[in-house]
C-alpha cells in the first residue's frame, strides 16, 4: 500500500514541483525556509532508511512538521537499534508521543515491542500508512495508532487504571510551538512508576533549554547519548516529595518560557 503525496504551499514557500505518475519520478522543490526547519523539507516523496535489519520506506509531505523526518527520530532509532542490551523493547508496551511519520514506532515494532503511535488527527492518515507498509508481516505485534492532543483530557482518554506502558518514546517534540507546558504535563501523565521515558531532541531555541531544565526538575533523568546535534535522555518518575518541589517552581518556569517565546517571536526567522 502506497500513500499519495500531499502538501500545499504556504505563504513562506516558493516551490516548483515536477511530478509524474510513478513513485520514482524526480521531484524538484525550491523553497525559502527557516534555518531551524529540517533539511528534509527540501524534498517530497519517499525516504528509504535501514534499521533493525529491514528496509523502511517513509512517505513525507509538506502538510505539517509532523509529516517529515527530523534529526531526533533518526538519532533515537539508531540508539534503540544499537543499544538493545540497555533498552530491550522485546515484548514491552511502548507509547510514542508526537509520532509524526511513524519512523520511531516502526523501528520499535521491528525490535519486538507492542507499540501505540500517537499524534494529532491531521497526521494520523500518513502515520497509519507508513506503519502498515513497514510492519505488516514483519513484527510480533501489530502497532496501533491513536489520537493524542497533549494535555487534553488525558485521564479521560488514557486513564491510569487501564493504560500503563513500559516505555514512552519521543523524538523532536520540543521546538518553536505553544504547547510546551502541555507536553510536559503529557509526559508526566504517562511516565508512571515502572515506566521509562526516552526523549531525543535537537536544541534550536532558548525556549528548548528552558524545557530541558523543567524536564530535569520533573523527572529523574540520565543523558544516554549526545552526537553533537541531538541529545537523548532517559527519565523516570520522581517521588512525591520531589514533585512538590518541582511544582513550586512551575510558575516561574512558565513565565520563563513565555518571556523567551515573546523575544523569539520578534526575531525574523530566515
VODREN-860815 format. One record per residue (C-alpha): residue number from 1; residue in three letters; x, y negated, z. Coordinates in steps of 0.05 Angstrom, whole numbers, plus 5000, padded with zeros to 4 digits. Example, Ala and Ser with C-alpha at 12.3 -4.5 7.8 and 13.67 -1.06 7.14 Angstrom:
<recs>
<i 1&aa Ala&east 5246&north 5090&up 5156>
<i 2&aa Ser&east 5273&north 5021&up 5143>
</recs>
This chain:
<recs>
<i 1&aa Unk&east 5000&north 5000&up 5000>
<i 2&aa Unk&east 5028&north 4933&up 4980>
<i 3&aa Unk&east 5010&north 4864&up 5005>
<i 4&aa Unk&east 4993&north 4807&up 4958>
<i 5&aa Unk&east 5036&north 4746&up 4960>
<i 6&aa Unk&east 5004&north 4687&up 4993>
<i 7&aa Unk&east 5021&north 4617&up 5015>
<i 8&aa Unk&east 5002&north 4545&up 4999>
<i 9&aa Unk&east 5049&north 4487&up 4990>
<i 10&aa Unk&east 5048&north 4437&up 5047>
<i 11&aa Unk&east 5058&north 4362&up 5045>
<i 12&aa Unk&east 5132&north 4372&up 5061>
<i 13&aa Unk&east 5143&north 4424&up 5007>
<i 14&aa Unk&east 5163&north 4414&up 4935>
<i 15&aa Unk&east 5162&north 4483&up 4904>
<i 16&aa Unk&east 5164&north 4516&up 4836>
<i 17&aa Unk&east 5142&north 4588&up 4831>
<i 18&aa Unk&east 5155&north 4634&up 4772>
<i 19&aa Unk&east 5116&north 4698&up 4785>
<i 20&aa Unk&east 5097&north 4759&up 4746>
<i 21&aa Unk&east 5053&north 4819&up 4757>
<i 22&aa Unk&east 5110&north 4864&up 4781>
<i 23&aa Unk&east 5135&north 4862&up 4853>
<i 24&aa Unk&east 5207&north 4859&up 4828>
<i 25&aa Unk&east 5197&north 4795&up 4787>
<i 26&aa Unk&east 5242&north 4739&up 4809>
<i 27&aa Unk&east 5211&north 4682&up 4848>
<i 28&aa Unk&east 5243&north 4614&up 4847>
<i 29&aa Unk&east 5225&north 4565&up 4902>
<i 30&aa Unk&east 5252&north 4495&up 4912>
<i 31&aa Unk&east 5236&north 4466&up 4980>
<i 32&aa Unk&east 5253&north 4410&up 5027>
<i 33&aa Unk&east 5256&north 4440&up 5096>
<i 34&aa Unk&east 5280&north 4421&up 5165>
<i 35&aa Unk&east 5347&north 4447&up 5189>
<i 36&aa Unk&east 5315&north 4488&up 5244>
<i 37&aa Unk&east 5269&north 4527&up 5197>
<i 38&aa Unk&east 5290&north 4598&up 5180>
<i 39&aa Unk&east 5331&north 4600&up 5116>
<i 40&aa Unk&east 5288&north 4658&up 5090>
<i 41&aa Unk&east 5233&north 4606&up 5076>
<i 42&aa Unk&east 5271&north 4591&up 5012>
<i 43&aa Unk&east 5246&north 4657&up 4983>
<i 44&aa Unk&east 5179&north 4690&up 4974>
<i 45&aa Unk&east 5166&north 4765&up 4967>
<i 46&aa Unk&east 5193&north 4828&up 4999>
<i 47&aa Unk&east 5254&north 4833&up 5044>
<i 48&aa Unk&east 5288&north 4901&up 5046>
<i 49&aa Unk&east 5323&north 4920&up 5111>
<i 50&aa Unk&east 5352&north 4983&up 5141>
<i 51&aa Unk&east 5341&north 5003&up 5214>
<i 52&aa Unk&east 5333&north 5068&up 5252>
<i 53&aa Unk&east 5353&north 5108&up 5191>
<i 54&aa Unk&east 5298&north 5081&up 5147>
<i 55&aa Unk&east 5289&north 5030&up 5092>
<i 56&aa Unk&east 5239&north 4977&up 5115>
<i 57&aa Unk&east 5204&north 4931&up 5066>
<i 58&aa Unk&east 5174&north 4868&up 5095>
<i 59&aa Unk&east 5126&north 4823&up 5058>
<i 60&aa Unk&east 5137&north 4750&up 5074>
<i 61&aa Unk&east 5096&north 4689&up 5055>
<i 62&aa Unk&east 5094&north 4614&up 5066>
<i 63&aa Unk&east 5027&north 4616&up 5104>
<i 64&aa Unk&east 5059&north 4605&up 5172>
<i 65&aa Unk&east 5123&north 4613&up 5212>
<i 66&aa Unk&east 5094&north 4679&up 5234>
<i 67&aa Unk&east 5099&north 4705&up 5162>
<i 68&aa Unk&east 5175&north 4702&up 5155>
<i 69&aa Unk&east 5233&north 4739&up 5187>
<i 70&aa Unk&east 5270&north 4698&up 5240>
<i 71&aa Unk&east 5341&north 4709&up 5266>
<i 72&aa Unk&east 5317&north 4732&up 5334>
<i 73&aa Unk&east 5278&north 4790&up 5304>
<i 74&aa Unk&east 5339&north 4815&up 5265>
<i 75&aa Unk&east 5383&north 4810&up 5327>
<i 76&aa Unk&east 5333&north 4846&up 5371>
<i 77&aa Unk&east 5324&north 4902&up 5321>
<i 78&aa Unk&east 5399&north 4911&up 5316>
<i 79&aa Unk&east 5404&north 4912&up 5392>
<i 80&aa Unk&east 5349&north 4964&up 5400>
<i 81&aa Unk&east 5379&north 5008&up 5347>
<i 82&aa Unk&east 5449&north 5003&up 5375>
<i 83&aa Unk&east 5434&north 5010&up 5449>
<i 84&aa Unk&east 5386&north 5068&up 5455>
<i 85&aa Unk&east 5421&north 5094&up 5517>
<i 86&aa Unk&east 5407&north 5027&up 5552>
<i 87&aa Unk&east 5337&north 5015&up 5524>
<i 88&aa Unk&east 5306&north 5083&up 5509>
<i 89&aa Unk&east 5239&north 5070&up 5476>
<i 90&aa Unk&east 5222&north 5143&up 5463>
<i 91&aa Unk&east 5150&north 5156&up 5487>
<i 92&aa Unk&east 5147&north 5087&up 5521>
<i 93&aa Unk&east 5088&north 5039&up 5517>
<i 94&aa Unk&east 5111&north 4976&up 5483>
<i 95&aa Unk&east 5076&north 4909&up 5471>
<i 96&aa Unk&east 5105&north 4857&up 5424>
<i 97&aa Unk&east 5081&north 4786&up 5431>
<i 98&aa Unk&east 5087&north 4740&up 5371>
<i 99&aa Unk&east 5098&north 4798&up 5325>
<i 100&aa Unk&east 5097&north 4757&up 5260>
<i 101&aa Unk&east 5117&north 4802&up 5202>
<i 102&aa Unk&east 5119&north 4863&up 5248>
<i 103&aa Unk&east 5193&north 4879&up 5239>
<i 104&aa Unk&east 5208&north 4889&up 5313>
<i 105&aa Unk&east 5146&north 4931&up 5323>
<i 106&aa Unk&east 5164&north 4973&up 5263>
<i 107&aa Unk&east 5234&north 4987&up 5290>
<i 108&aa Unk&east 5207&north 5002&up 5359>
<i 109&aa Unk&east 5157&north 5051&up 5328>
<i 110&aa Unk&east 5212&north 5085&up 5288>
<i 111&aa Unk&east 5251&north 5093&up 5353>
<i 112&aa Unk&east 5193&north 5132&up 5383>
<i 113&aa Unk&east 5153&north 5081&up 5421>
<i 114&aa Unk&east 5077&north 5074&up 5426>
<i 115&aa Unk&east 5071&north 5002&up 5401>
<i 116&aa Unk&east 5018&north 4948&up 5403>
<i 117&aa Unk&east 5036&north 4888&up 5359>
<i 118&aa Unk&east 5001&north 4823&up 5374>
<i 119&aa Unk&east 4994&north 4754&up 5343>
<i 120&aa Unk&east 4944&north 4701&up 5322>
<i 121&aa Unk&east 4885&north 4721&up 5276>
<i 122&aa Unk&east 4914&north 4687&up 5214>
<i 123&aa Unk&east 4977&north 4730&up 5218>
<i 124&aa Unk&east 4945&north 4798&up 5230>
<i 125&aa Unk&east 4930&north 4816&up 5157>
<i 126&aa Unk&east 5002&north 4814&up 5135>
<i 127&aa Unk&east 5024&north 4845&up 5201>
<i 128&aa Unk&east 4978&north 4905&up 5192>
<i 129&aa Unk&east 5001&north 4914&up 5121>
<i 130&aa Unk&east 5075&north 4914&up 5139>
<i 131&aa Unk&east 5064&north 4961&up 5198>
<i 132&aa Unk&east 5024&north 5011&up 5157>
<i 133&aa Unk&east 5072&north 5013&up 5098>
<i 134&aa Unk&east 5133&north 5024&up 5141>
<i 135&aa Unk&east 5109&north 5071&up 5195>
<i 136&aa Unk&east 5058&north 5118&up 5162>
<i 137&aa Unk&east 5084&north 5189&up 5166>
<i 138&aa Unk&east 5149&north 5166&up 5199>
<i 139&aa Unk&east 5131&north 5156&up 5272>
<i 140&aa Unk&east 5109&north 5196&up 5333>
<i 141&aa Unk&east 5053&north 5145&up 5346>
<i 142&aa Unk&east 5013&north 5101&up 5300>
<i 143&aa Unk&east 5025&north 5028&up 5320>
<i 144&aa Unk&east 4965&north 4986&up 5339>
<i 145&aa Unk&east 4950&north 4914&up 5323>
<i 146&aa Unk&east 4913&north 4866&up 5369>
<i 147&aa Unk&east 4897&north 4792&up 5370>
<i 148&aa Unk&east 4930&north 4753&up 5426>
<i 149&aa Unk&east 4927&north 4678&up 5439>
<i 150&aa Unk&east 4979&north 4660&up 5491>
<i 151&aa Unk&east 4950&north 4641&up 5558>
<i 152&aa Unk&east 4878&north 4650&up 5536>
<i 153&aa Unk&east 4832&north 4697&up 5576>
<i 154&aa Unk&east 4889&north 4746&up 5588>
<i 155&aa Unk&east 4857&north 4783&up 5646>
<i 156&aa Unk&east 4793&north 4790&up 5605>
<i 157&aa Unk&east 4825&north 4816&up 5541>
<i 158&aa Unk&east 4884&north 4853&up 5573>
<i 159&aa Unk&east 4863&north 4869&up 5645>
<i 160&aa Unk&east 4918&north 4896&up 5691>
<i 161&aa Unk&east 4873&north 4953&up 5711>
<i 162&aa Unk&east 4874&north 4980&up 5640>
<i 163&aa Unk&east 4937&north 4956&up 5605>
<i 164&aa Unk&east 5007&north 4970&up 5631>
<i 165&aa Unk&east 5069&north 4970&up 5587>
<i 166&aa Unk&east 5139&north 4997&up 5598>
<i 167&aa Unk&east 5169&north 4944&up 5553>
<i 168&aa Unk&east 5149&north 4875&up 5528>
<i 169&aa Unk&east 5186&north 4852&up 5466>
<i 170&aa Unk&east 5190&north 4781&up 5439>
<i 171&aa Unk&east 5234&north 4750&up 5385>
<i 172&aa Unk&east 5240&north 4676&up 5368>
<i 173&aa Unk&east 5175&north 4658&up 5403>
<i 174&aa Unk&east 5206&north 4594&up 5430>
<i 175&aa Unk&east 5213&north 4538&up 5380>
<i 176&aa Unk&east 5180&north 4470&up 5368>
<i 177&aa Unk&east 5108&north 4484&up 5387>
<i 178&aa Unk&east 5059&north 4461&up 5441>
<i 179&aa Unk&east 5047&north 4527&up 5476>
<i 180&aa Unk&east 5110&north 4540&up 5516>
<i 181&aa Unk&east 5073&north 4537&up 5582>
<i 182&aa Unk&east 5021&north 4586&up 5556>
<i 183&aa Unk&east 5076&north 4631&up 5530>
<i 184&aa Unk&east 5109&north 4635&up 5599>
<i 185&aa Unk&east 5041&north 4650&up 5630>
<i 186&aa Unk&east 5031&north 4706&up 5580>
<i 187&aa Unk&east 5099&north 4735&up 5594>
<i 188&aa Unk&east 5084&north 4734&up 5668>
<i 189&aa Unk&east 5017&north 4768&up 5658>
<i 190&aa Unk&east 5046&north 4827&up 5620>
<i 191&aa Unk&east 5111&north 4834&up 5659>
<i 192&aa Unk&east 5085&north 4875&up 5717>
<i 193&aa Unk&east 5123&north 4919&up 5767>
<i 194&aa Unk&east 5159&north 4972&up 5727>
<i 195&aa Unk&east 5157&north 4931&up 5662>
<i 196&aa Unk&east 5219&north 4905&up 5627>
<i 197&aa Unk&east 5213&north 4844&up 5583>
<i 198&aa Unk&east 5265&north 4837&up 5527>
<i 199&aa Unk&east 5267&north 4769&up 5494>
<i 200&aa Unk&east 5312&north 4747&up 5436>
<i 201&aa Unk&east 5316&north 4675&up 5414>
<i 202&aa Unk&east 5357&north 4625&up 5376>
<i 203&aa Unk&east 5363&north 4557&up 5411>
<i 204&aa Unk&east 5341&north 4499&up 5367>
<i 205&aa Unk&east 5316&north 4443&up 5412>
<i 206&aa Unk&east 5328&north 4416&up 5481>
<i 207&aa Unk&east 5259&north 4440&up 5500>
<i 208&aa Unk&east 5283&north 4511&up 5486>
<i 209&aa Unk&east 5335&north 4502&up 5541>
<i 210&aa Unk&east 5282&north 4478&up 5589>
<i 211&aa Unk&east 5242&north 4540&up 5574>
<i 212&aa Unk&east 5302&north 4584&up 5587>
<i 213&aa Unk&east 5311&north 4553&up 5656>
<i 214&aa Unk&east 5237&north 4564&up 5672>
<i 215&aa Unk&east 5243&north 4635&up 5646>
<i 216&aa Unk&east 5301&north 4648&up 5693>
<i 217&aa Unk&east 5262&north 4618&up 5752>
<i 218&aa Unk&east 5203&north 4663&up 5737>
<i 219&aa Unk&east 5238&north 4730&up 5726>
<i 220&aa Unk&east 5299&north 4769&up 5747>
<i 221&aa Unk&east 5340&north 4761&up 5684>
<i 222&aa Unk&east 5401&north 4791&up 5652>
<i 223&aa Unk&east 5436&north 4768&up 5589>
<i 224&aa Unk&east 5441&north 4831&up 5546>
<i 225&aa Unk&east 5474&north 4803&up 5485>
<i 226&aa Unk&east 5498&north 4738&up 5452>
<i 227&aa Unk&east 5520&north 4740&up 5380>
<i 228&aa Unk&east 5535&north 4665&up 5379>
<i 229&aa Unk&east 5469&north 4648&up 5347>
<i 230&aa Unk&east 5417&north 4689&up 5385>
<i 231&aa Unk&east 5415&north 4707&up 5459>
<i 232&aa Unk&east 5378&north 4769&up 5483>
<i 233&aa Unk&east 5352&north 4772&up 5554>
<i 234&aa Unk&east 5320&north 4826&up 5595>
<i 235&aa Unk&east 5273&north 4807&up 5651>
<i 236&aa Unk&east 5234&north 4840&up 5707>
<i 237&aa Unk&east 5183&north 4814&up 5755>
<i 238&aa Unk&east 5206&north 4776&up 5817>
<i 239&aa Unk&east 5177&north 4790&up 5885>
<i 240&aa Unk&east 5121&north 4745&up 5911>
<i 241&aa Unk&east 5166&north 4700&up 5954>
<i 242&aa Unk&east 5210&north 4684&up 5894>
<i 243&aa Unk&east 5148&north 4668&up 5852>
<i 244&aa Unk&east 5123&north 4619&up 5904>
<i 245&aa Unk&east 5189&north 4581&up 5899>
<i 246&aa Unk&east 5183&north 4582&up 5823>
<i 247&aa Unk&east 5112&north 4555&up 5825>
<i 248&aa Unk&east 5134&north 4497&up 5869>
<i 249&aa Unk&east 5179&north 4473&up 5812>
<i 250&aa Unk&east 5128&north 4485&up 5757>
<i 251&aa Unk&east 5100&north 4415&up 5758>
<i 252&aa Unk&east 5170&north 4386&up 5749>
<i 253&aa Unk&east 5184&north 4436&up 5693>
<i 254&aa Unk&east 5121&north 4417&up 5656>
<i 255&aa Unk&east 5139&north 4344&up 5658>
<i 256&aa Unk&east 5209&north 4360&up 5632>
<i 257&aa Unk&east 5180&north 4399&up 5572>
<i 258&aa Unk&east 5131&north 4343&up 5556>
<i 259&aa Unk&east 5185&north 4290&up 5561>
<i 260&aa Unk&east 5232&north 4329&up 5516>
<i 261&aa Unk&east 5177&north 4342&up 5465>
<i 262&aa Unk&east 5158&north 4269&up 5465>
<i 263&aa Unk&east 5230&north 4249&up 5449>
<i 264&aa Unk&east 5238&north 4302&up 5396>
<i 265&aa Unk&east 5174&north 4282&up 5361>
<i 266&aa Unk&east 5203&north 4213&up 5350>
<i 267&aa Unk&east 5261&north 4242&up 5312>
<i 268&aa Unk&east 5254&north 4257&up 5237>
<i 269&aa Unk&east 5269&north 4329&up 5222>
<i 270&aa Unk&east 5308&north 4338&up 5159>
</recs>
